[in-house]
Amino acid sequence: MSVYFRTIPPLTMQQLRDNPPHQGMLHNTPENTETEQCLTDGKTYLWAFGDDELTFGQFGGNQAADILAALGEHYGVSVVDEWEDEFHSTSEETD
């Protein structure tokens, strides 16, 4: 099962790559691209997609709550999942 998340306010790929919450959180994998980045806490994985407004994807049995909590704490943002109304709001509506 997959679950998608966003942050309010949105994070950018540049922010994530320039200032990750923890050393080693950005997992080097051949699947990484300019607009896709794998994150890990050493046990589970979370994918970041996008450029100016990241969407995070949790796939399979991964429970990436620790990674999501680290993102929220480090950047001072709220994390919402795809079932919350805020997930579907545009950045202009949440600014």
Kinemage of the C-alpha trace (Angstrom):
@kinemage 1
@onewidth
@group {chain A} dominant
@subgroup {mainchain}
@vectorlist {calphas} color= white
{ca met a 1} P 0.000 0.000 0.000
{ca ser a 2} L 1.261 3.471 -0.809
{ca val a 3} L 0.616 6.679 1.093
{ca tyr a 4} L 1.585 10.166 -0.032
{ca phe a 5} L 2.478 13.141 2.149
{ca arg a 6} L 3.195 16.845 1.703
{ca thr a 7} L 4.503 19.529 3.998
{ca ile a 8} L 2.938 22.865 4.866
{ca pro a 9} L 4.564 25.082 3.873
{ca pro a 10} L 6.038 23.122 0.958
{ca leu a 11} L 9.658 22.008 0.945
{ca thr a 12} L 11.777 22.129 -2.196
{ca met a 13} L 14.238 19.539 -3.436
{ca gln a 14} L 16.989 22.140 -3.067
{ca gln a 15} L 16.161 22.653 0.632
{ca leu a 16} L 16.154 18.917 1.220
{ca arg a 17} L 19.474 18.302 -0.523
{ca asp a 18} L 21.244 21.385 0.885
{ca asn a 19} L 20.148 20.868 4.497
{ca pro a 20} L 18.902 17.331 5.285
{ca pro a 21} L 17.581 16.653 8.796
{ca his a 22} L 20.221 14.003 9.532
{ca gln a 23} L 23.589 12.989 8.142
{ca gly a 24} L 23.018 9.969 5.920
{ca met a 25} L 19.279 10.558 5.462
{ca leu a 26} L 19.738 11.150 1.728
{ca his a 27} L 20.219 7.617 0.454
{ca asn a 28} L 22.471 7.314 -2.589
{ca thr a 29} L 20.749 5.041 -5.069
{ca pro a 30} L 20.851 4.811 -8.890
{ca glu a 31} L 17.116 5.563 -8.926
{ca asn a 32} L 17.685 9.111 -7.621
{ca thr a 33} L 17.166 11.789 -10.259
{ca glu a 34} L 17.055 15.571 -10.295
{ca thr a 35} L 13.443 15.416 -9.088
{ca glu a 36} L 13.460 12.149 -7.080
{ca gln a 37} L 15.386 11.427 -3.877
{ca cys a 38} L 15.341 8.405 -1.595
{ca leu a 39} L 15.405 9.145 2.160
{ca thr a 40} L 16.193 6.634 4.892
{ca asp a 41} L 16.491 6.418 8.645
{ca gly a 42} L 18.521 3.219 8.313
{ca lys a 43} L 15.452 0.980 8.653
{ca thr a 44} L 12.773 2.368 6.347
{ca tyr a 45} L 12.607 4.413 3.173
{ca leu a 46} L 10.613 7.391 1.924
{ca trp a 47} L 10.751 8.894 -1.564
{ca ala a 48} L 10.667 12.631 -2.286
{ca phe a 49} L 9.265 13.678 -5.665
{ca gly a 50} L 9.192 17.117 -7.261
{ca asp a 51} L 11.212 20.274 -7.452
{ca asp a 52} L 9.442 23.348 -6.031
{ca glu a 53} L 6.813 21.457 -3.987
{ca leu a 54} L 7.827 18.033 -2.780
{ca thr a 55} L 5.477 15.099 -2.391
{ca phe a 56} L 6.715 12.209 -0.263
{ca gly a 57} L 5.765 8.610 -0.995
{ca gln a 58} L 5.736 5.714 1.454
{ca phe a 59} L 5.475 2.359 -0.334
{ca gly a 60} L 4.839 -1.240 0.642
{ca gly a 61} L 5.228 -2.119 4.291
{ca asn a 62} L 7.483 0.842 5.034
{ca gln a 63} L 6.317 2.893 7.994
{ca ala a 64} L 8.304 6.085 7.568
{ca ala a 65} L 6.874 7.940 10.581
{ca asp a 66} L 10.362 8.656 11.999
{ca ile a 67} L 11.536 10.202 8.716
{ca leu a 68} L 8.384 12.309 8.429
{ca ala a 69} L 8.724 13.452 12.050
{ca ala a 70} L 12.364 14.422 11.427
{ca leu a 71} L 11.326 16.468 8.381
{ca gly a 72} L 8.628 18.265 10.362
{ca glu a 73} L 10.893 19.022 13.300
{ca his a 74} L 13.956 20.038 11.290
{ca tyr a 75} L 12.156 22.376 8.888
{ca gly a 76} L 9.371 23.517 11.238
{ca val a 77} L 6.637 22.304 8.880
{ca ser a 78} L 3.446 20.289 9.244
{ca val a 79} L 3.216 16.948 7.461
{ca val a 80} L -0.183 15.968 6.016
{ca asp a 81} L -1.205 12.779 4.259
{ca glu a 82} L -3.277 12.366 1.117
{ca trp a 83} L -6.508 11.887 3.097
{ca glu a 84} L -6.306 15.338 4.659
{ca asp a 85} L -7.844 18.338 2.880
{ca glu a 86} L -4.633 20.345 3.261
{ca phe a 87} L -2.792 17.826 1.078
{ca his a 88} L -4.864 18.895 -1.920
{ca ser a 89} L -4.524 22.659 -1.283
{ca thr a 90} L -2.232 24.659 -3.521
{ca ser a 91} L 0.716 26.541 -2.039
{ca glu a 92} L -1.078 29.828 -2.758
{ca glu a 93} L -3.974 28.694 -0.561
{ca thr a 94} L -1.676 27.766 2.351
{ca asp a 95} L 0.588 30.850 2.240
